[in-house]
Protein backbone atom coordinates (compact mmCIF):
# COMPACT_ATOMS: atom_id res chain seq x y z
CA UNK A 1 0.00 0.00 0.00
CA UNK A 2 1.38 3.39 -0.95
CA UNK A 3 1.99 5.94 1.79
CA UNK A 4 0.46 9.43 1.44
CA UNK A 5 3.99 10.87 1.13
CA UNK A 6 5.03 8.38 -1.54
CA UNK A 7 7.52 10.16 -3.81
CA UNK A 8 8.20 7.47 -6.36
CA UNK A 9 6.44 9.15 -9.30
CA UNK A 10 8.33 12.38 -8.52
CA UNK A 11 11.63 10.47 -8.25
CA UNK A 12 11.04 8.63 -11.54
CA UNK A 13 10.10 11.84 -13.33
CA UNK A 14 13.27 13.51 -12.06
CA UNK A 15 15.54 10.56 -12.89
CA UNK A 16 14.17 9.82 -16.39
CA UNK A 17 16.50 12.20 -18.30
CA UNK A 18 19.48 10.80 -16.38
CA UNK A 19 18.37 7.27 -17.26
CA UNK A 20 18.18 8.09 -20.95
CA UNK A 21 21.51 9.90 -21.01
CA UNK A 22 23.28 7.19 -19.03
CA UNK A 23 21.84 4.39 -21.15
CA UNK A 24 23.03 6.05 -24.36
CA UNK A 25 26.55 6.29 -22.94
CA UNK A 26 26.45 2.66 -21.80
CA UNK A 27 25.16 1.52 -25.20
CA UNK A 28 28.14 3.09 -26.93
CA UNK A 29 30.50 1.17 -24.65
CA UNK A 30 28.49 -2.06 -24.96
CA UNK A 31 28.63 -1.78 -28.75
CA UNK A 32 32.43 -1.65 -28.58
CA UNK A 33 32.50 -4.63 -26.18
CA UNK A 34 30.14 -6.68 -28.36
CA UNK A 35 32.18 -6.00 -31.50
CA UNK A 36 35.37 -6.95 -29.64
CA UNK A 37 34.04 -9.98 -27.71
CA UNK A 38 31.07 -11.15 -29.80
CA UNK A 39 32.35 -14.72 -30.17
CA UNK A 40 32.95 -15.09 -26.43
CA UNK A 41 29.48 -13.70 -25.65
CA UNK A 42 27.92 -16.21 -28.06
CA UNK A 43 29.97 -19.10 -26.61
CA UNK A 44 28.76 -18.19 -23.12
CA UNK A 45 25.11 -18.21 -24.22
CA UNK A 46 25.61 -21.35 -26.30
CA UNK A 47 27.13 -23.11 -23.27
CA UNK A 48 23.99 -22.43 -21.23
CA UNK A 49 21.84 -23.53 -24.17
CA UNK A 50 23.75 -26.82 -24.44
CA UNK A 51 23.22 -27.55 -20.73
CA UNK A 52 19.49 -26.95 -21.18
CA UNK A 53 19.32 -29.07 -24.35
CA UNK A 54 21.17 -31.93 -22.66
CA UNK A 55 18.63 -31.87 -19.81
CA UNK A 56 15.71 -31.78 -22.27
CA UNK A 57 17.19 -34.73 -24.16
CA UNK A 58 17.31 -36.78 -20.95
CA UNK A 59 13.73 -35.82 -20.07
CA UNK A 60 12.47 -36.71 -23.52
CA UNK A 61 14.19 -40.09 -23.36
CA UNK A 62 12.47 -40.66 -20.00
CA UNK A 63 9.12 -39.67 -21.62
CA UNK A 64 8.77 -36.68 -19.29
CA UNK A 65 8.79 -34.04 -22.01
CA UNK A 66 7.12 -33.83 -25.43
CA UNK A 67 8.48 -32.09 -28.53
CA UNK A 68 9.72 -28.61 -27.76
CA UNK A 69 7.53 -25.99 -29.38
CA UNK A 70 8.57 -22.79 -27.58
CA UNK A 71 11.84 -21.39 -26.31
CA UNK A 72 10.88 -18.45 -24.11
CA UNK A 73 13.59 -15.95 -23.11
CA UNK A 74 12.92 -13.31 -20.45
CA UNK A 75 14.58 -11.42 -17.64
CA UNK A 76 14.17 -12.93 -14.19
CA UNK A 77 11.67 -10.91 -12.22
CA UNK A 78 13.97 -10.66 -9.20
CA UNK A 79 16.98 -9.31 -11.15
CA UNK A 80 16.54 -5.69 -10.17
CA UNK A 81 16.39 -6.62 -6.47
CA UNK A 82 19.77 -8.34 -6.72
CA UNK A 83 21.37 -5.54 -8.70
CA UNK A 84 22.35 -7.87 -11.54
CA UNK A 85 20.82 -9.07 -14.76
CA UNK A 86 19.71 -12.69 -14.82
CA UNK A 87 17.99 -14.10 -17.83
CA UNK A 88 15.72 -17.16 -17.89
CA UNK A 89 15.51 -19.45 -20.93
CA UNK A 90 12.53 -21.80 -20.69
CA UNK A 91 11.81 -24.66 -23.11
CA UNK A 92 8.14 -25.62 -23.35
CA UNK A 93 6.23 -28.23 -25.28
CA UNK A 94 2.79 -27.90 -26.90
CA UNK A 95 1.24 -27.25 -23.50
CA UNK A 96 3.07 -23.89 -23.35
CA UNK A 97 2.37 -22.50 -19.85
CA UNK A 98 0.37 -25.63 -19.03
CA UNK A 99 3.53 -27.66 -19.61
CA UNK A 100 3.76 -29.86 -16.52
CA UNK A 101 7.51 -30.38 -16.54
CA UNK A 102 9.52 -27.16 -16.22
CA UNK A 103 12.79 -27.06 -18.12
CA UNK A 104 14.79 -23.90 -18.03
CA UNK A 105 18.18 -22.41 -17.35
CA UNK A 106 19.47 -19.13 -16.04
CA UNK A 107 21.85 -17.16 -18.21
CA UNK A 108 23.82 -14.30 -16.69
CA UNK A 109 25.04 -12.10 -19.58
CA UNK A 110 28.43 -11.05 -18.20
CA UNK A 111 28.92 -8.27 -20.73
CA UNK A 112 25.92 -6.42 -19.27
CA UNK A 113 26.73 -6.74 -15.56
CA UNK A 114 29.37 -4.01 -15.23
CA UNK A 115 27.57 -1.30 -17.24
CA UNK A 116 24.27 -2.07 -15.50
CA UNK A 117 25.85 -1.95 -12.03
CA UNK A 118 27.66 1.32 -12.81
CA UNK A 119 24.47 2.82 -14.25
CA UNK A 120 22.45 1.87 -11.17
CA UNK A 121 25.06 3.32 -8.80
CA UNK A 122 25.08 6.56 -10.80
CA UNK A 123 21.27 6.81 -10.82
CA UNK A 124 21.07 6.11 -7.07
CA UNK A 125 23.61 8.87 -6.46
CA UNK A 126 21.62 11.32 -8.62
CA UNK A 127 18.37 10.44 -6.85
CA UNK A 128 20.00 10.82 -3.42
CA UNK A 129 21.35 14.28 -4.35
CA UNK A 130 17.82 15.50 -5.05
CA UNK A 131 15.71 13.58 -2.53
CA UNK A 132 16.59 13.68 1.14
CA UNK A 133 16.68 10.36 3.01
CA UNK A 134 15.80 8.33 -0.06
CA UNK A 135 14.51 4.90 0.95
CA UNK A 136 15.67 1.46 -0.24
CA UNK A 137 12.21 0.68 -1.70
CA UNK A 138 12.37 3.91 -3.73
CA UNK A 139 15.76 2.90 -5.13
CA UNK A 140 14.34 -0.52 -6.02
CA UNK A 141 11.64 1.29 -7.99
CA UNK A 142 14.38 3.17 -9.85
CA UNK A 143 16.07 -0.19 -10.59
CA UNK A 144 12.80 -1.68 -11.79
CA UNK A 145 12.23 1.22 -14.16
CA UNK A 146 15.80 1.30 -15.44
CA UNK A 147 16.08 -2.43 -16.15
CA UNK A 148 13.52 -1.92 -18.93
CA UNK A 149 16.23 -0.12 -20.91
CA UNK A 150 18.32 -3.28 -20.78
CA UNK A 151 15.41 -5.37 -22.07
CA UNK A 152 16.04 -3.75 -25.44
CA UNK A 153 19.72 -4.76 -25.40
CA UNK A 154 18.87 -8.43 -24.83
CA UNK A 155 16.07 -8.24 -27.39
CA UNK A 156 18.54 -7.02 -30.03
CA UNK A 157 21.18 -9.53 -29.01
CA UNK A 158 18.84 -12.53 -29.06
CA UNK A 159 17.33 -11.37 -32.33
CA UNK A 160 20.78 -11.25 -33.91
CA UNK A 161 21.71 -14.78 -32.74
CA UNK A 162 18.28 -16.42 -33.10
CA UNK A 163 19.36 -18.38 -36.18
CA UNK A 164 22.44 -19.63 -34.30
CA UNK A 165 20.20 -20.64 -31.38
CA UNK A 166 17.96 -22.55 -33.77
CA UNK A 167 20.99 -24.29 -35.32
CA UNK A 168 22.21 -25.26 -31.85
CA UNK A 169 18.78 -26.70 -31.02
CA UNK A 170 18.59 -28.67 -34.27
CA UNK A 171 22.12 -30.08 -33.86
CA UNK A 172 21.34 -31.24 -30.32
CA UNK A 173 19.03 -33.98 -31.59
CA UNK A 174 16.18 -33.21 -29.18
CA UNK A 175 12.61 -33.64 -30.41
CA UNK A 176 11.23 -30.32 -31.64
CA UNK A 177 7.96 -29.25 -33.24
CA UNK A 178 7.91 -28.33 -36.93
CA UNK A 179 7.03 -24.74 -36.01
CA UNK A 180 9.29 -24.24 -32.99
CA UNK A 181 9.33 -20.58 -31.95
CA UNK A 182 11.92 -18.52 -30.11
CA UNK A 183 10.02 -15.97 -28.02
CA UNK A 184 11.33 -12.92 -26.19
CA UNK A 185 9.35 -11.64 -23.21
CA UNK A 186 6.62 -13.12 -21.10
CA UNK A 187 3.32 -14.53 -22.25
CA UNK A 188 1.21 -12.54 -19.79
CA UNK A 189 3.19 -9.37 -20.47
CA UNK A 190 4.62 -8.42 -23.87
CA UNK A 191 6.13 -11.24 -25.87
CA UNK A 192 7.65 -11.08 -29.34
CA UNK A 193 8.39 -13.99 -31.66
CA UNK A 194 12.05 -13.66 -32.63
CA UNK A 195 12.25 -16.70 -34.88
CA UNK A 196 10.04 -19.50 -36.19
CA UNK A 197 11.49 -22.73 -37.57
N, C-alpha and C positions, 0 to 999 in steps of 0.2 A: 504494500500500500504506500502510495506516495505521500510524503509529508507536505504540509502547507508551504514550507519554505524550500521545497525541492527546486534546485537550480539547474537541473541537468539540461533542460532545453536552452537555457541561457548559456551554459558552458559549451554545449555543442554548436550553438550559433557563433559564439566567439572563436572556437577552435577550428571551424570549418576551413577558413582561408589558409590556416597553418597546415592543416591536413593536406590540402590540395598542393600547396607549394612544396611541402616535404616529400610527398609521394612522387611528384615530378622529378625532384632531385634524386630520389632513390631509384626511380625507373631508369634514369640515365646510367647510374652505376650498375644496376642489375643487367642492363643491356650489354654493357662491357663484359661483365662476369659471364653471362650466358654465351656470348660469342667466344670468349676465351676458354670456358670450361664446359661447353655444351655436351661433349661426349661423356664426360664424367657425370654430369647431371642425369643424362639418359641412362647410363649404366646403373646409377643409384636407384632410379625408378624401376628399371628393368629387373634389378635384383629383388626388389619387393614384389614385383609382379610374378616373378618365377617362384618365389616362396608360396604365394597365394595359389598359383596354378598347380603346384605340386600337391598342396593340400586338397584342392578341388579334385584332382585326379584320384587321390586316395579315397575321397568320399564317394566319387562316382563308381569306383570299383567295388566299394562296399554297399552300393545301391542306396546311398543316403542323400544323393543329389542328382537331379535330372540335368538335362542339357542346359548349359548356361545361355541365357537370353539377354541379360542386362549386366553391364559393368557400370556401376554407379560410383562416381567420384565426387566427394564433397569434403569441405572442411569439417573437422570435429567441432561440435558445438562448444566444448569446453576450452578450446584453444586460447581464446582471449583471456580466460581466467589464469592460465598458466604462463602467459606472456610469450608463448611460442606458437608456431604454426604447425599443427598436425593435420594430416589429410587422411581420410578414410576411403579405401577402395573396396567396394562391396560387390561380390559376384552373386547374381540371383538367377534362378531358373524361371520357368513360365509363370510361377506363382507370384513373381515380383515381390511386393511387400508382404504377401501371404506365404512366402517361401518359409518353410518350417526350419530348415537348417541354415543358420547364418554362416557365411563364409566371407571374411573380409580381412584386410590387413591395414595397418597404419603406416603411412609414408610421411616422413619428416623431411621436407625439402630443405636441405642444409643451406642452399644458396639464398634462401629467403630469411633465414633466422637472424643473421646479423643486421641487415637493413631494417627488418621489422622491429627488432629490439631497440635499435638506435632511434628509430622514428617514434616509438612509444615513449621512450625516456624524454625525448625532446618535447613531445606534445604534453606530457605530464608536467614538465618544467614550465611550459608556456601557460598551461591552465593554472598552475600554482601561483604564478606571478600575478595573475589577474584576480583569482578567487581565493580569499582568505580561508585558511583551515579547510582546504578541499579534502573531501572524504574518499576513502578507498572505493566505495561503491560508485562514486561519481567518476573516478578514474577508470573503473571497469566499464562504465558506460562509454567513455571515450574510446577504450580499447575495442569494444563491441562495434562501435561506429567505424573506427578506422580499419578494422580487419576487412571490411567490405571492399576497400581499395585493393587489397591483396587477392581478393577473389578473382579480379580481372586478370591478374598476372598468371594465376594457375589456369584460368580458363584459356588464355592464349597459349600457355605452354602445352597443356594437354591437347588442345586443338592441333598444335603443330606436330605432335608426336603420336596422334591417334592412329595413323596408319602403321607406325612401328609397334604400337601396343597391339593392334589387331594381328600383325604378323607374329608377334611373340605368343599370342593366344593360340593361333592356328598351329604354330610349330610345337606347342606343348603337347598336342595330342588329346587334350580333354574334349569331351563331347560338348558341342556348341550348337545353338539353333541356327538355322539358315539365315535368319535376319537379326543376328546378335547386334546389340546397340551399345555404344559407349555413351554414357550420359554424364553430364556435369551438373551438379546441383542436387537438390533434394526434391523428391516427388511432391511433397506437401507444400513446398515453397516454390522456387523457380528453377526448373530443370531444363537443360538444353541438350538435344541430341548432337553429340560431336561427330559421330561416325556410325554408319550402319553397314554391316557386312553385305 
